[in-house]
Amino acid sequence: MANTLLMPKATAVWLVDNTALSFDQIAQFCGLHPLEVKAIADGESAQGIKGMDPVITGQLSREEIARGEQDQNHRLKLSEPKVRVPETKRKGPRYTPLSKRQDRPNAILWLVRNHPELKDAQISRLVGTTKSTIEQIRNRSHWNAANLVPMDPVTLGLTSQIDLDIEVQRASRNREVQPTGDTLLPASLTERLDPRADAPRDEDAELDADAVFAKLSALKGAEPEEDDEE
């Protein structure tokens, strides 16, 4: 059993509004970052969250709050809880209730389509299935592939949003970042480039002046001959 603070953010809201404790003390007690506690005090975070009195829930005593207000270096301690929260221990694949096992293929299909970066072992941990089943659904060789509909496993109750986010973050960290679109050339190459190489060419500068004057002279020489014929 673990001595765990219930609803830490709601507790932080109450402590900010009703005590003179420092942001660091509240952050340490609630397991938050001091900047997050400051955001709560400024009204930038936890909007709409109703504060929960830890004294009423028996998680903090009035005497402990008073000691913290008098000594800014005092670290608040949880009171002995009336109800103990068991530690979450999970080994091996997740157990799926019989009533939800029929939805498991739909959840696997959703994960394969929406999170292709997840490995088979991660999908197996999330919804409690086997690698062979995942492979069959991915290859559309599952016996019921024609009737499968992708469904969010969190909505189905097969896993929690926290567990899904953790697995996605793990997969993203291990996934190589693929460059998209045009990329800049290295500085070692651009320093040696001639800026005049890509400059637009001046068509007038390419004309041969002698050829132009020769053509004009030919035209002038042809005009008198036409007048004589008339």
Secondary structure, 3 states (H helix, E strand, C coil): CECCCCCHHHHHHHHHHHCCCCHHHHHHHHCCCHHHHHHHHCCCCCCCCCCCCCCCCCCCCHHHHHHHHHCCCCCCCCCCCCCCECCCCCCCCCCCCHHHHHHHHHHHHHHHHHCCCCCHHHHHHHHCCCHHHHHHHHCCCCCCHHHCCCCCHHHHCCCCHHHHHHHHHHHHHHCCCCCCCCCCCCHHHHCCCCCCCCCCCCHHHHCCHHHHHHHHHHHHHHHHHHHHHC
